[in-house]
Amino acid sequence: MTERIRNLTIHFAKHKQDKHGGRGFQMLIQQRKRMMQYLMRKDIAEFGKVVQELGLGKEASKIRGR
C-alpha cells in the first residue's frame, strides 16, 4: 500500500491536472492511517518495526497525532 501511495505521489506531482484520481488517493492514505493507528494501539513494538521497514518517519508522526 505504501508503495502505491509513493507511486501516486510521483504521478500527481507530474500530472497536476489529474483531479479524478485524487479521491482514490486520499482514501488509500486514510486506509493506511487507520491500519497504522490500529497497529499502534495493539502492539507499539510491531508498529515501530513497520515504520522502520516502510521508511515512514514524518508520516508516522501524523499517524500518532502530533
N, CA, C and O atoms as a Tripos MOL2 file, in Angstrom:
@<TRIPOS>MOLECULE
protein
  264   263    66     0     0
PROTEIN
NO_CHARGES

@<TRIPOS>ATOM
      1 N           0.8290   -1.1850    0.0000 N.3       1 MET1
      2 CA          0.0000    0.0000    0.0000 C.3       1 MET1
      3 C           0.8780    1.2550    0.0000 C.2       1 MET1
      4 O           0.6060    2.2120   -0.7250 O.2       1 MET1
      5 N           1.9200    1.2400    0.8100 N.am      2 THR2
      6 CA          2.8110    2.3990    0.8700 C.3       2 THR2
      7 C           3.4950    2.6370   -0.4720 C.2       2 THR2
      8 O           3.7030    3.7810   -0.8770 O.2       2 THR2
      9 N           3.8410    1.5590   -1.1510 N.am      3 GLU3
     10 CA          4.4700    1.7010   -2.4690 C.3       3 GLU3
     11 C           3.5000    2.3420   -3.4630 C.2       3 GLU3
     12 O           3.8990    3.1840   -4.2660 O.2       3 GLU3
     13 N           2.2330    1.9450   -3.4090 N.am      4 ARG4
     14 CA          1.2210    2.5670   -4.2780 C.3       4 ARG4
     15 C           1.0820    4.0480   -3.9680 C.2       4 ARG4
     16 O           0.9600    4.8700   -4.8770 O.2       4 ARG4
     17 N           1.1000    4.3880   -2.6840 N.am      5 ILE5
     18 CA          0.9840    5.7950   -2.2880 C.3       5 ILE5
     19 C           2.1700    6.5930   -2.8050 C.2       5 ILE5
     20 O           2.0050    7.7100   -3.2960 O.2       5 ILE5
     21 N           3.3500    6.0290   -2.6970 N.am      6 ARG6
     22 CA          4.5420    6.7290   -3.2080 C.3       6 ARG6
     23 C           4.4690    6.9080   -4.7200 C.2       6 ARG6
     24 O           4.7950    7.9760   -5.2380 O.2       6 ARG6
     25 N           4.0380    5.8590   -5.4310 N.am      7 ASN7
     26 CA          3.9260    5.9620   -6.8870 C.3       7 ASN7
     27 C           2.8860    7.0010   -7.2890 C.2       7 ASN7
     28 O           3.1040    7.7710   -8.2250 O.2       7 ASN7
     29 N           1.7640    7.0230   -6.5890 N.am      8 LEU8
     30 CA          0.7290    8.0080   -6.9010 C.3       8 LEU8
     31 C           1.1800    9.4260   -6.5680 C.2       8 LEU8
     32 O           0.8040   10.3730   -7.2580 O.2       8 LEU8
     33 N           1.9750    9.5800   -5.5280 N.am      9 THR9
     34 CA          2.5060   10.8960   -5.1870 C.3       9 THR9
     35 C           3.3620   11.4310   -6.3320 C.2       9 THR9
     36 O           3.2630   12.6000   -6.7040 O.2       9 THR9
     37 N           4.1930   10.5670   -6.8770 N.am     10 ILE10
     38 CA          5.0330   10.9540   -8.0210 C.3      10 ILE10
     39 C           4.1530   11.2710   -9.2230 C.2      10 ILE10
     40 O           4.3870   12.2510   -9.9320 O.2      10 ILE10
     41 N           3.1390   10.4370   -9.4490 N.am     11 HIS11
     42 CA          2.2300   10.6540  -10.5740 C.3      11 HIS11
     43 C           1.5420   12.0210  -10.4770 C.2      11 HIS11
     44 O           1.4840   12.7640  -11.4570 O.2      11 HIS11
     45 N           1.0220   12.3440   -9.2890 N.am     12 PHE12
     46 CA          0.3060   13.6140   -9.1310 C.3      12 PHE12
     47 C           1.2430   14.8130   -9.1840 C.2      12 PHE12
     48 O           0.8200   15.9150   -9.5330 O.2      12 PHE12
     49 N           2.5020   14.6100   -8.8450 N.am     13 ALA13
     50 CA          3.4690   15.7050   -8.9780 C.3      13 ALA13
     51 C           3.7070   16.0180  -10.4620 C.2      13 ALA13
     52 O           3.8710   17.1780  -10.8400 O.2      13 ALA13
     53 N           3.7250   14.9810  -11.2890 N.am     14 LYS14
     54 CA          3.9500   15.1760  -12.7230 C.3      14 LYS14
     55 C           2.6870   15.6330  -13.4480 C.2      14 LYS14
     56 O           2.7530   16.4310  -14.3830 O.2      14 LYS14
     57 N           1.5350   15.1200  -13.0080 N.am     15 HIS15
     58 CA          0.2680   15.3790  -13.6920 C.3      15 HIS15
     59 C          -0.6500   16.1820  -12.7710 C.2      15 HIS15
     60 O          -1.5730   15.6360  -12.1660 O.2      15 HIS15
     61 N          -0.3930   17.4440  -12.6770 N.am     16 LYS16
     62 CA         -1.1340   18.3100  -11.7640 C.3      16 LYS16
     63 C          -2.6070   18.4600  -12.1480 C.2      16 LYS16
     64 O          -3.4330   18.7940  -11.2980 O.2      16 LYS16
     65 N          -2.9420   18.2180  -13.4070 N.am     17 GLN17
     66 CA         -4.3210   18.3610  -13.8530 C.3      17 GLN17
     67 C          -5.1790   17.1270  -13.5550 C.2      17 GLN17
     68 O          -6.3940   17.1640  -13.7540 O.2      17 GLN17
     69 N          -4.5690   16.0420  -13.0840 N.am     18 ASP18
     70 CA         -5.3040   14.8100  -12.7920 C.3      18 ASP18
     71 C          -6.0490   14.9650  -11.4690 C.2      18 ASP18
     72 O          -5.4850   14.7450  -10.3970 O.2      18 ASP18
     73 N          -7.3120   15.3440  -11.5560 N.am     19 LYS19
     74 CA         -8.1210   15.5650  -10.3490 C.3      19 LYS19
     75 C          -8.9590   14.3400   -9.9930 C.2      19 LYS19
     76 O          -9.3390   14.1740   -8.8340 O.2      19 LYS19
     77 N          -9.2490   13.4920  -10.9560 N.am     20 HIS20
     78 CA        -10.1390   12.3570  -10.7170 C.3      20 HIS20
     79 C          -9.5010   11.2820   -9.8410 C.2      20 HIS20
     80 O         -10.2020   10.5870   -9.1060 O.2      20 HIS20
     81 N          -8.2090   11.1450   -9.9120 N.am     21 GLY21
     82 CA         -7.5400   10.1320   -9.0990 C.3      21 GLY21
     83 C          -7.3310   10.5600   -7.6610 C.2      21 GLY21
     84 O          -6.9460    9.7460   -6.8210 O.2      21 GLY21
     85 N          -7.5780   11.8130   -7.3700 N.am     22 GLY22
     86 CA         -7.3120   12.3480   -6.0350 C.3      22 GLY22
     87 C          -8.1520   11.7220   -4.9430 C.2      22 GLY22
     88 O          -7.6640   11.5110   -3.8330 O.2      22 GLY22
     89 N          -9.4210   11.4190   -5.2380 N.am     23 ARG23
     90 CA        -10.2960   10.8410   -4.2150 C.3      23 ARG23
     91 C          -9.8040    9.4550   -3.8200 C.2      23 ARG23
     92 O          -9.7220    9.1390   -2.6330 O.2      23 ARG23
     93 N          -9.4790    8.6350   -4.7980 N.am     24 GLY24
     94 CA         -8.9600    7.2960   -4.5070 C.3      24 GLY24
     95 C          -7.6410    7.3630   -3.7540 C.2      24 GLY24
     96 O          -7.3740    6.5510   -2.8670 O.2      24 GLY24
     97 N          -6.8290    8.3330   -4.1150 N.am     25 PHE25
     98 CA         -5.5460    8.5290   -3.4430 C.3      25 PHE25
     99 C          -5.7580    8.8800   -1.9730 C.2      25 PHE25
    100 O          -5.0990    8.3240   -1.0940 O.2      25 PHE25
    101 N          -6.6770    9.8030   -1.7110 N.am     26 GLN26
    102 CA         -6.9690   10.1910   -0.3310 C.3      26 GLN26
    103 C          -7.5550    9.0240    0.4640 C.2      26 GLN26
    104 O          -7.2380    8.8550    1.6420 O.2      26 GLN26
    105 N          -8.4020    8.2250   -0.1710 N.am     27 MET27
    106 CA         -8.9650    7.0610    0.5060 C.3      27 MET27
    107 C          -7.8800    6.0500    0.8520 C.2      27 MET27
    108 O          -7.9250    5.4320    1.9160 O.2      27 MET27
    109 N          -6.9130    5.8790   -0.0320 N.am     28 LEU28
    110 CA         -5.7990    4.9680    0.2090 C.3      28 LEU28
    111 C          -4.9560    5.4440    1.3870 C.2      28 LEU28
    112 O          -4.5500    4.6420    2.2270 O.2      28 LEU28
    113 N          -4.6930    6.7400    1.4480 N.am     29 ILE29
    114 CA         -3.9280    7.3080    2.5560 C.3      29 ILE29
    115 C          -4.6690    7.1200    3.8750 C.2      29 ILE29
    116 O          -4.0610    6.7520    4.8800 O.2      29 ILE29
    117 N          -5.9740    7.3690    3.8780 N.am     30 GLN30
    118 CA         -6.7580    7.2130    5.0940 C.3      30 GLN30
    119 C          -6.8230    5.7580    5.5490 C.2      30 GLN30
    120 O          -6.8060    5.4790    6.7480 O.2      30 GLN30
    121 N          -6.8960    4.8360    4.5980 N.am     31 GLN31
    122 CA         -6.9240    3.4200    4.9410 C.3      31 GLN31
    123 C          -5.6140    3.0190    5.6170 C.2      31 GLN31
    124 O          -5.6240    2.3110    6.6230 O.2      31 GLN31
    125 N          -4.4790    3.4760    5.0580 N.am     32 ARG32
    126 CA         -3.1940    3.1690    5.6780 C.3      32 ARG32
    127 C          -3.1110    3.7870    7.0670 C.2      32 ARG32
    128 O          -2.5990    3.1630    7.9960 O.2      32 ARG32
    129 N          -3.6080    4.9990    7.2130 N.am     33 LYS33
    130 CA         -3.5750    5.6790    8.5080 C.3      33 LYS33
    131 C          -4.3690    4.9000    9.5550 C.2      33 LYS33
    132 O          -3.9090    4.7170   10.6820 O.2      33 LYS33
    133 N          -5.5630    4.4420    9.1760 N.am     34 ARG34
    134 CA         -6.3820    3.6690   10.1120 C.3      34 ARG34
    135 C          -5.7060    2.3550   10.4950 C.2      34 ARG34
    136 O          -5.7380    1.9520   11.6570 O.2      34 ARG34
    137 N          -5.0940    1.6910    9.5170 N.am     35 MET35
    138 CA         -4.4080    0.4340    9.8010 C.3      35 MET35
    139 C          -3.2240    0.6520   10.7400 C.2      35 MET35
    140 O          -2.9890   -0.1410   11.6520 O.2      35 MET35
    141 N          -2.4870    1.7250   10.5090 N.am     36 MET36
    142 CA         -1.3300    2.0130   11.3610 C.3      36 MET36
    143 C          -1.7720    2.4180   12.7650 C.2      36 MET36
    144 O          -1.1100    2.0640   13.7410 O.2      36 MET36
    145 N          -2.8800    3.1530   12.8880 N.am     37 GLN37
    146 CA         -3.3900    3.5150   14.2060 C.3      37 GLN37
    147 C          -3.8130    2.2750   14.9760 C.2      37 GLN37
    148 O          -3.5690    2.1780   16.1790 O.2      37 GLN37
    149 N          -4.4440    1.3270   14.2950 N.am     38 TYR38
    150 CA         -4.8340    0.0740   14.9190 C.3      38 TYR38
    151 C          -3.5990   -0.6680   15.4070 C.2      38 TYR38
    152 O          -3.5650   -1.1330   16.5460 O.2      38 TYR38
    153 N          -2.5970   -0.7820   14.5640 N.am     39 LEU39
    154 CA         -1.3720   -1.4830   14.9320 C.3      39 LEU39
    155 C          -0.6870   -0.8060   16.1090 C.2      39 LEU39
    156 O          -0.1480   -1.4790   16.9880 O.2      39 LEU39
    157 N          -0.7060    0.5200   16.1300 N.am     40 MET40
    158 CA         -0.0860    1.2550   17.2300 C.3      40 MET40
    159 C          -0.8130    0.9630   18.5460 C.2      40 MET40
    160 O          -0.1730    0.8250   19.5890 O.2      40 MET40
    161 N          -2.1340    0.8700   18.5010 N.am     41 ARG41
    162 CA         -2.9020    0.5630   19.7160 C.3      41 ARG41
    163 C          -2.6410   -0.8540   20.2010 C.2      41 ARG41
    164 O          -2.5500   -1.0860   21.4060 O.2      41 ARG41
    165 N          -2.5210   -1.8060   19.2800 N.am     42 LYS42
    166 CA         -2.4050   -3.2170   19.6370 C.3      42 LYS42
    167 C          -0.9910   -3.6300   20.0120 C.2      42 LYS42
    168 O          -0.7980   -4.3840   20.9650 O.2      42 LYS42
    169 N           0.0090   -3.1390   19.2660 N.am     43 ASP43
    170 CA          1.3900   -3.5830   19.5020 C.3      43 ASP43
    171 C           2.3530   -2.4790   19.0680 C.2      43 ASP43
    172 O           2.7170   -2.3760   17.8960 O.2      43 ASP43
    173 N           2.7570   -1.6570   20.0340 N.am     44 ILE44
    174 CA          3.6060   -0.4950   19.7290 C.3      44 ILE44
    175 C           4.9800   -0.9160   19.2000 C.2      44 ILE44
    176 O           5.5660   -0.2200   18.3710 O.2      44 ILE44
    177 N           5.4970   -2.0630   19.6830 N.am     45 ALA45
    178 CA          6.8050   -2.5280   19.2020 C.3      45 ALA45
    179 C           6.7250   -2.9130   17.7230 C.2      45 ALA45
    180 O           7.6090   -2.5690   16.9380 O.2      45 ALA45
    181 N           5.6720   -3.6220   17.3530 N.am     46 GLU46
    182 CA          5.5000   -4.0110   15.9580 C.3      46 GLU46
    183 C           5.2590   -2.7820   15.0780 C.2      46 GLU46
    184 O           5.7190   -2.7240   13.9380 O.2      46 GLU46
    185 N           4.5390   -1.8110   15.6150 N.am     47 PHE47
    186 CA          4.3210   -0.5530   14.9030 C.3      47 PHE47
    187 C           5.6610    0.1030   14.5780 C.2      47 PHE47
    188 O           5.8680    0.5680   13.4570 O.2      47 PHE47
    189 N           6.5650    0.1430   15.5460 N.am     48 GLY48
    190 CA          7.8860    0.7240   15.3240 C.3      48 GLY48
    191 C           8.6590    0.0000   14.2370 C.2      48 GLY48
    192 O           9.3340    0.6280   13.4220 O.2      48 GLY48
    193 N           8.5580   -1.3410   14.2260 N.am     49 LYS49
    194 CA          9.2460   -2.1310   13.2020 C.3      49 LYS49
    195 C           8.6960   -1.8200   11.8150 C.2      49 LYS49
    196 O           9.4530   -1.6640   10.8570 O.2      49 LYS49
    197 N           7.3780   -1.7330   11.7160 N.am     50 VAL50
    198 CA          6.7410   -1.4650   10.4260 C.3      50 VAL50
    199 C           7.1290   -0.0830    9.9160 C.2      50 VAL50
    200 O           7.4060    0.0940    8.7300 O.2      50 VAL50
    201 N           7.1460    0.8930   10.8180 N.am     51 VAL51
    202 CA          7.5240    2.2600   10.4340 C.3      51 VAL51
    203 C           8.9640    2.2680    9.9150 C.2      51 VAL51
    204 O           9.2670    2.9320    8.9240 O.2      51 VAL51
    205 N           9.8420    1.5320   10.5860 N.am     52 GLN52
    206 CA         11.2450    1.4480   10.1510 C.3      52 GLN52
    207 C          11.3450    0.8100    8.7640 C.2      52 GLN52
    208 O          12.0330    1.3260    7.8840 O.2      52 GLN52
    209 N          10.6490   -0.3190    8.5790 N.am     53 GLU53
    210 CA         10.7210   -1.0430    7.3080 C.3      53 GLU53
    211 C          10.1900   -0.2150    6.1430 C.2      53 GLU53
    212 O          10.7470   -0.2420    5.0450 O.2      53 GLU53
    213 N           9.1160    0.5160    6.3900 N.am     54 LEU54
    214 CA          8.4890    1.2840    5.3060 C.3      54 LEU54
    215 C           9.1100    2.6620    5.1290 C.2      54 LEU54
    216 O           8.8510    3.3340    4.1300 O.2      54 LEU54
    217 N           9.9250    3.0900    6.0850 N.am     55 GLY55
    218 CA         10.5380    4.4090    5.9840 C.3      55 GLY55
    219 C           9.5300    5.5250    6.1670 C.2      55 GLY55
    220 O           9.5500    6.5050    5.4220 O.2      55 GLY55
    221 N           8.6560    5.3930    7.1410 N.am     56 LEU56
    222 CA          7.5880    6.3640    7.3620 C.3      56 LEU56
    223 C           7.9350    7.3080    8.5050 C.2      56 LEU56
    224 O           7.1540    7.4270    9.4500 O.2      56 LEU56
    225 N           9.0580    7.9690    8.4520 N.am     57 GLY57
    226 CA          9.4610    8.8590    9.5270 C.3      57 GLY57
    227 C           8.4900    9.9860    9.7800 C.2      57 GLY57
    228 O           7.8760   10.0390   10.8460 O.2      57 GLY57
    229 N           8.3350   10.8850    8.8340 N.am     58 LYS58
    230 CA          7.4560   12.0420    9.0080 C.3      58 LYS58
    231 C           5.9900   11.6360    8.9930 C.2      58 LYS58
    232 O           5.1820   12.1960    9.7340 O.2      58 LYS58
    233 N           5.6370   10.6510    8.1410 N.am     59 GLU59
    234 CA          4.2550   10.2230    8.0790 C.3      59 GLU59
    235 C           3.8000    9.5990    9.3830 C.2      59 GLU59
    236 O           2.6380    9.7430    9.7620 O.2      59 GLU59
    237 N           4.7000    8.9040   10.0810 N.am     60 ALA60
    238 CA          4.3320    8.2440   11.3340 C.3      60 ALA60
    239 C           3.9500    9.2570   12.4030 C.2      60 ALA60
    240 O           3.0930    8.9760   13.2410 O.2      60 ALA60
    241 N           4.5660   10.4190   12.3870 N.am     61 SER61
    242 CA          4.2000   11.4340   13.3810 C.3      61 SER61
    243 C           2.7740   11.9260   13.1440 C.2      61 SER61
    244 O           2.0880   12.2910   14.0990 O.2      61 SER61
    245 N           2.3120   11.9440   11.8870 N.am     62 LYS62
    246 CA          0.9340   12.3120   11.5790 C.3      62 LYS62
    247 C          -0.0220   11.2350   12.0850 C.2      62 LYS62
    248 O          -1.1160   11.5400   12.5590 O.2      62 LYS62
    249 N           0.3960    9.9750   11.9820 N.am     63 ILE63
    250 CA         -0.4400    8.8680   12.4350 C.3      63 ILE63
    251 C          -0.5980    8.9290   13.9520 C.2      63 ILE63
    252 O          -1.6730    8.6560   14.4840 O.2      63 ILE63
    253 N           0.4640    9.2850   14.6290 N.am     64 ARG64
    254 CA          0.4230    9.3800   16.0840 C.3      64 ARG64
    255 C          -0.3770   10.5880   16.5520 C.2      64 ARG64
    256 O          -0.7370   10.6740   17.7260 O.2      64 ARG64
    257 N          -0.6560   11.5110   15.6550 N.am     65 GLY65
    258 CA         -1.4440   12.6840   16.0030 C.3      65 GLY65
    259 C          -0.6200   13.8460   16.5030 C.2      65 GLY65
    260 O          -1.1200   14.6700   17.2680 O.2      65 GLY65
    261 N           0.6190   13.9310   16.0920 N.am     66 ARG66
    262 CA          1.4850   15.0370   16.5170 C.3      66 ARG66
    263 C           1.7660   15.9710   15.3810 C.2      66 ARG66
    264 O           2.4780   16.9590   15.5560 O.2      66 ARG66
@<TRIPOS>BOND
     1     1     2 1
     2     2     3 1
     3     3     4 2
     4     3     5 am
     5     5     6 1
     6     6     7 1
     7     7     8 2
     8     7     9 am
     9     9    10 1
    10    10    11 1
    11    11    12 2
    12    11    13 am
    13    13    14 1
    14    14    15 1
    15    15    16 2
    16    15    17 am
    17    17    18 1
    18    18    19 1
    19    19    20 2
    20    19    21 am
    21    21    22 1
    22    22    23 1
    23    23    24 2
    24    23    25 am
    25    25    26 1
    26    26    27 1
    27    27    28 2
    28    27    29 am
    29    29    30 1
    30    30    31 1
    31    31    32 2
    32    31    33 am
    33    33    34 1
    34    34    35 1
    35    35    36 2
    36    35    37 am
    37    37    38 1
    38    38    39 1
    39    39    40 2
    40    39    41 am
    41    41    42 1
    42    42    43 1
    43    43    44 2
    44    43    45 am
    45    45    46 1
    46    46    47 1
    47    47    48 2
    48    47    49 am
    49    49    50 1
    50    50    51 1
    51    51    52 2
    52    51    53 am
    53    53    54 1
    54    54    55 1
    55    55    56 2
    56    55    57 am
    57    57    58 1
    58    58    59 1
    59    59    60 2
    60    59    61 am
    61    61    62 1
    62    62    63 1
    63    63    64 2
    64    63    65 am
    65    65    66 1
    66    66    67 1
    67    67    68 2
    68    67    69 am
    69    69    70 1
    70    70    71 1
    71    71    72 2
    72    71    73 am
    73    73    74 1
    74    74    75 1
    75    75    76 2
    76    75    77 am
    77    77    78 1
    78    78    79 1
    79    79    80 2
    80    79    81 am
    81    81    82 1
    82    82    83 1
    83    83    84 2
    84    83    85 am
    85    85    86 1
    86    86    87 1
    87    87    88 2
    88    87    89 am
    89    89    90 1
    90    90    91 1
    91    91    92 2
    92    91    93 am
    93    93    94 1
    94    94    95 1
    95    95    96 2
    96    95    97 am
    97    97    98 1
    98    98    99 1
    99    99   100 2
   100    99   101 am
   101   101   102 1
   102   102   103 1
   103   103   104 2
   104   103   105 am
   105   105   106 1
   106   106   107 1
   107   107   108 2
   108   107   109 am
   109   109   110 1
   110   110   111 1
   111   111   112 2
   112   111   113 am
   113   113   114 1
   114   114   115 1
   115   115   116 2
   116   115   117 am
   117   117   118 1
   118   118   119 1
   119   119   120 2
   120   119   121 am
   121   121   122 1
   122   122   123 1
   123   123   124 2
   124   123   125 am
   125   125   126 1
   126   126   127 1
   127   127   128 2
   128   127   129 am
   129   129   130 1
   130   130   131 1
   131   131   132 2
   132   131   133 am
   133   133   134 1
   134   134   135 1
   135   135   136 2
   136   135   137 am
   137   137   138 1
   138   138   139 1
   139   139   140 2
   140   139   141 am
   141   141   142 1
   142   142   143 1
   143   143   144 2
   144   143   145 am
   145   145   146 1
   146   146   147 1
   147   147   148 2
   148   147   149 am
   149   149   150 1
   150   150   151 1
   151   151   152 2
   152   151   153 am
   153   153   154 1
   154   154   155 1
   155   155   156 2
   156   155   157 am
   157   157   158 1
   158   158   159 1
   159   159   160 2
   160   159   161 am
   161   161   162 1
   162   162   163 1
   163   163   164 2
   164   163   165 am
   165   165   166 1
   166   166   167 1
   167   167   168 2
   168   167   169 am
   169   169   170 1
   170   170   171 1
   171   171   172 2
   172   171   173 am
   173   173   174 1
   174   174   175 1
   175   175   176 2
   176   175   177 am
   177   177   178 1
   178   178   179 1
   179   179   180 2
   180   179   181 am
   181   181   182 1
   182   182   183 1
   183   183   184 2
   184   183   185 am
   185   185   186 1
   186   186   187 1
   187   187   188 2
   188   187   189 am
   189   189   190 1
   190   190   191 1
   191   191   192 2
   192   191   193 am
   193   193   194 1
   194   194   195 1
   195   195   196 2
   196   195   197 am
   197   197   198 1
   198   198   199 1
   199   199   200 2
   200   199   201 am
   201   201   202 1
   202   202   203 1
   203   203   204 2
   204   203   205 am
   205   205   206 1
   206   206   207 1
   207   207   208 2
   208   207   209 am
   209   209   210 1
   210   210   211 1
   211   211   212 2
   212   211   213 am
   213   213   214 1
   214   214   215 1
   215   215   216 2
   216   215   217 am
   217   217   218 1
   218   218   219 1
   219   219   220 2
   220   219   221 am
   221   221   222 1
   222   222   223 1
   223   223   224 2
   224   223   225 am
   225   225   226 1
   226   226   227 1
   227   227   228 2
   228   227   229 am
   229   229   230 1
   230   230   231 1
   231   231   232 2
   232   231   233 am
   233   233   234 1
   234   234   235 1
   235   235   236 2
   236   235   237 am
   237   237   238 1
   238   238   239 1
   239   239   240 2
   240   239   241 am
   241   241   242 1
   242   242   243 1
   243   243   244 2
   244   243   245 am
   245   245   246 1
   246   246   247 1
   247   247   248 2
   248   247   249 am
   249   249   250 1
   250   250   251 1
   251   251   252 2
   252   251   253 am
   253   253   254 1
   254   254   255 1
   255   255   256 2
   256   255   257 am
   257   257   258 1
   258   258   259 1
   259   259   260 2
   260   259   261 am
   261   261   262 1
   262   262   263 1
   263   263   264 2
@<TRIPOS>SUBSTRUCTURE
     1 MET1         2 RESIDUE 1 A MET
     2 THR2         6 RESIDUE 1 A THR
     3 GLU3        10 RESIDUE 1 A GLU
     4 ARG4        14 RESIDUE 1 A ARG
     5 ILE5        18 RESIDUE 1 A ILE
     6 ARG6        22 RESIDUE 1 A ARG
     7 ASN7        26 RESIDUE 1 A ASN
     8 LEU8        30 RESIDUE 1 A LEU
     9 THR9        34 RESIDUE 1 A THR
    10 ILE10       38 RESIDUE 1 A ILE
    11 HIS11       42 RESIDUE 1 A HIS
    12 PHE12       46 RESIDUE 1 A PHE
    13 ALA13       50 RESIDUE 1 A ALA
    14 LYS14       54 RESIDUE 1 A LYS
    15 HIS15       58 RESIDUE 1 A HIS
    16 LYS16       62 RESIDUE 1 A LYS
    17 GLN17       66 RESIDUE 1 A GLN
    18 ASP18       70 RESIDUE 1 A ASP
    19 LYS19       74 RESIDUE 1 A LYS
    20 HIS20       78 RESIDUE 1 A HIS
    21 GLY21       82 RESIDUE 1 A GLY
    22 GLY22       86 RESIDUE 1 A GLY
    23 ARG23       90 RESIDUE 1 A ARG
    24 GLY24       94 RESIDUE 1 A GLY
    25 PHE25       98 RESIDUE 1 A PHE
    26 GLN26      102 RESIDUE 1 A GLN
    27 MET27      106 RESIDUE 1 A MET
    28 LEU28      110 RESIDUE 1 A LEU
    29 ILE29      114 RESIDUE 1 A ILE
    30 GLN30      118 RESIDUE 1 A GLN
    31 GLN31      122 RESIDUE 1 A GLN
    32 ARG32      126 RESIDUE 1 A ARG
    33 LYS33      130 RESIDUE 1 A LYS
    34 ARG34      134 RESIDUE 1 A ARG
    35 MET35      138 RESIDUE 1 A MET
    36 MET36      142 RESIDUE 1 A MET
    37 GLN37      146 RESIDUE 1 A GLN
    38 TYR38      150 RESIDUE 1 A TYR
    39 LEU39      154 RESIDUE 1 A LEU
    40 MET40      158 RESIDUE 1 A MET
    41 ARG41      162 RESIDUE 1 A ARG
    42 LYS42      166 RESIDUE 1 A LYS
    43 ASP43      170 RESIDUE 1 A ASP
    44 ILE44      174 RESIDUE 1 A ILE
    45 ALA45      178 RESIDUE 1 A ALA
    46 GLU46      182 RESIDUE 1 A GLU
    47 PHE47      186 RESIDUE 1 A PHE
    48 GLY48      190 RESIDUE 1 A GLY
    49 LYS49      194 RESIDUE 1 A LYS
    50 VAL50      198 RESIDUE 1 A VAL
    51 VAL51      202 RESIDUE 1 A VAL
    52 GLN52      206 RESIDUE 1 A GLN
    53 GLU53      210 RESIDUE 1 A GLU
    54 LEU54      214 RESIDUE 1 A LEU
    55 GLY55      218 RESIDUE 1 A GLY
    56 LEU56      222 RESIDUE 1 A LEU
    57 GLY57      226 RESIDUE 1 A GLY
    58 LYS58      230 RESIDUE 1 A LYS
    59 GLU59      234 RESIDUE 1 A GLU
    60 ALA60      238 RESIDUE 1 A ALA
    61 SER61      242 RESIDUE 1 A SER
    62 LYS62      246 RESIDUE 1 A LYS
    63 ILE63      250 RESIDUE 1 A ILE
    64 ARG64      254 RESIDUE 1 A ARG
    65 GLY65      258 RESIDUE 1 A GLY
    66 ARG66      262 RESIDUE 1 A ARG
